[in-house]
């Protein structure tokens, strides 16, 4: 499913959301309507078909039911406002506000042509750090990193990020992000580099176990799953990451650079007998 800022029609967005959930689970219009607080099982289906409209009040309930937060929630409301504005002035205002929101929260998806970005943790960390250290020299940025990196490596990383148009330099020599967030495209598009970055970040996660509990959050579950359950969990995780990115891009300021890892991987071979899903901690 595309990022929400690529949509202009709220009906199309709802339909795509439903179709994607339906592919991965037993999701139904009935379940969707209940979650959004509608008494009619087919109301949202009729909305997608253009037979019914959403009010601004009900738009908020639908956005929440779809798990939208932050700017994604606001963007969805603006799509509904634009679609049902009763005057040209109101329509223009909703359109301009929606465009401004999309521009402010532009998310860049990196793929094969920019695979070098995924080769090292230094690129993502320095990209987040540099814009929030105006006037800082490479050595100062190096000292701000918890992982070992030299001033020369910081300079090299900054040069790469500017060349790749992931950072830009203003007239004062300070760095600004060209996009508020970067997400990885299909891992198949950047297989080697993506695996290497994930390996590095996994090692850093192990090292972070020595940090105080107030500075890191970790938990894990051992689960017995069917393939269907696995696909549902993977979809829920993708939705979760989307919501995290939306929350992270709400603020223009940064106090600290974090890394969020979520892993789901097999701990046994595939069993011949199909068992019911089980879980244990």
Secondary structure, 3 states (H helix, E strand, C coil): CCCHHHCCCHHHHHHHHHHHHHHHCCCCHHHHHHHHCCCCCCHHHHHHCCCCCCCHHHHHHHHHHCCCCHHHHHHHHHHHHHHCCCCHHHHHHHHHHHHHHHHHCCEEEECHHHHHHHHCHHHHHHHHHHCCCCCCCHHHHHHHCCCCCCHHHHHHHHHHHHHCCCEEECCCCCEEECCCEEEECCHHHHHHHHHHHHHHHHHHHHHHHHCCHHHCCCCCCEEECCHHHHHHHHHHHHHHHHHHHHHHCCCCCCCCCCCCCCCCCCCCCCCCCCCCCEEEC
